Amino acid sequence: MGVKQVTCYIAECDDCGKEHEYDYTPHWPSEQEARHETVNISEWYSGSGVLVCDDCKVKPHAHVPDPRYPDDCDRCGNPVEEHEPVEAKS
């Protein structure tokens, strides 16, 4: 049996750097498959080009309106009044 180099993808939190894992670190053949599993099965947050783990998605953050329910946050699911106020830029 020969040896060949294969490129694979792992999912990593853009906030804390934690790798997505079960009892092992899964490897996927594409970025889309890695993002799909971490978001749809492990409930990580993916929006605005970021991938955030289940711990970091509940850290204090500005409200991200859910497209279906704008009073709820797309990132964490909590209502708008439970979020940090957005600081005005000068």
N, C-alpha and C positions, 0 to 999 in steps of 0.2 A: 504494500500500500504506500502510495506516495504522500507527499506533504504539499499543501498549497496554501497560500495566503488568502484569507477571506476578510473582507471589510464588513463589520457589523456595527450596530448602534446600541447604545445603552441610554437610559433616560436619567437625567440628573437635574435636580432642583436648581433653577436660576438664582434663587435667593440664598440658600444655605450650602448648596453643593452636594447634598445627600443623593446617593444613587437609589433609584427605584429597585426594590428587591423583595423577594419572597423569602425562602430559605436559601436563595441563590440570587445572583444578579442576572436577570434575563438579557439575552442579546437578540436583537431583531435585524432582519435584512434591510429595513428601510426606516428612515426618520418618521414617516407617517405611521407605520405600524407601532413604533415605540410610543409615539405621542397618543395614538388611539387607545392602546392598552392602559397606559398610566392614567389617562383622563376618564375613560369609560368603565374601567374595572377597578382601579385603585383610587379613583376620585381625586386625582390631582387636578389643579386648575390650569387651564391653558387659554390664555387670552392675550391679545395685543402682542403676540409673538413670544410670550414667556411661558415657561412650564414651572409650576410652583407645587411643592409637595403638600401633603395633607396637613402637616404641622404649620408650615409657613403661610398657607392660604388663610389662616385665621389670625395671624399677627396683625396688629393695628395697621390699617390701610384706608385709603379713601374709598368711598362707595363706588362700585362699578355696576351700573344699572344692568339688570337682567333684561334681555330683549323682550321676554314674554311678560315679566312682572317687574316694571321699572322701580318700584318701591323696595324691591329685594335686591341684594347684591349677587351678581353673577359669580363672584370669586368665592364668597363664603356662605351665601344663602341667608344672611341676617338682614333685618330691615335697615333702611337708610339711617334711622336715628341711633343705631348702635355703632356708628362709624366715627372715625376721627374727623374733625372738621378740616376742610381743605384750606390751607393757608393761602391768603391772597399774595400774588406775586407783585413786587414793586417795580 
